């Protein structure tokens, strides 16, 4: 999911393959597969005129939901983090 989010975040304002590949830390074959899957799912689109990939509204919705899930599962209270670190010692 992190890779998908990185691709969609990079393409929010339009991005070429190279930019997406480097920002998502992917090889070219991996990138091609992810682009195919995301375009088939309607999360990403390609503009022939601009020669760029763009995140669709569905993709932006995915990013919002992904962020909400991340916020829900990550501890907000730093004292909880300190207690967890102390317990490991």
C-alpha positions in Angstrom: 0.0 0.0 0.0 2.9 2.4 0.7 4.1 2.0 -2.9 0.7 2.8 -4.3 0.3 5.8 -2.1 3.8 7.0 -3.1 2.9 6.7 -6.8 -0.5 8.4 -6.4 1.0 11.2 -4.3 3.7 11.8 -6.8 1.3 12.0 -9.7 -1.2 14.4 -8.0 0.2 17.3 -10.0 1.3 15.2 -12.9 4.5 13.2 -13.3 6.5 11.4 -15.8 7.5 7.7 -15.4 11.1 8.6 -14.2 9.9 10.9 -11.5 7.4 8.3 -10.2 10.0 5.5 -10.4 12.5 7.4 -8.3 10.0 8.8 -5.7 8.5 5.3 -5.2 11.9 3.5 -5.3 10.9 1.1 -8.0 12.7 -0.6 -10.9 11.3 0.1 -14.4 9.6 -3.4 -14.7 8.0 -2.9 -11.2 6.8 0.6 -12.2 5.2 -0.6 -15.4 3.3 -3.3 -13.5 2.1 -0.8 -10.9 1.1 1.8 -13.5 -0.9 -0.9 -15.4 -2.8 -2.0 -12.2 -3.5 1.6 -11.0 -4.7 2.7 -14.5 -7.0 -0.4 -14.7 -8.3 0.4 -11.3 -9.1 4.0 -12.3 -6.8 5.5 -9.7 -4.3 6.9 -12.3 -4.6 8.2 -15.8 -2.2 9.1 -18.6 -2.4 12.3 -20.6 -1.1 11.8 -24.1 -0.9 15.6 -24.7 1.1 16.3 -21.5 2.9 12.9 -21.6 2.2 12.7 -17.8 0.5 10.5 -15.3 -2.2 12.1 -13.1 -4.0 10.9 -10.0 -7.7 10.6 -10.6 -10.5 11.6 -8.2 -10.7 8.0 -7.2 -7.0 7.9 -6.6 -7.2 11.1 -4.4 -10.0 9.4 -2.4 -7.7 6.4 -1.9 -5.0 8.7 -0.6 -7.5 10.4 1.8 -8.6 7.0 3.1 -5.0 5.7 3.3 -4.1 8.8 5.4 -7.0 8.3 7.7 -6.1 4.6 8.3 -2.5 5.6 9.0 -3.7 8.3 11.5 -6.0 5.8 13.2 -3.4 3.2 13.8 -0.4 5.3 14.7 0.0 6.4 18.3 -0.6 10.1 18.8 0.5 10.2 22.4 4.2 10.5 22.7 4.1 9.2 26.3 2.8 5.9 24.9 5.9 5.7 22.6 8.2 6.4 25.6 6.5 3.7 27.7 6.9 1.2 24.8 10.6 2.1 24.5 11.1 1.9 28.2 9.4 -1.6 28.3 11.9 -2.9 25.8 14.8 -2.1 28.0 
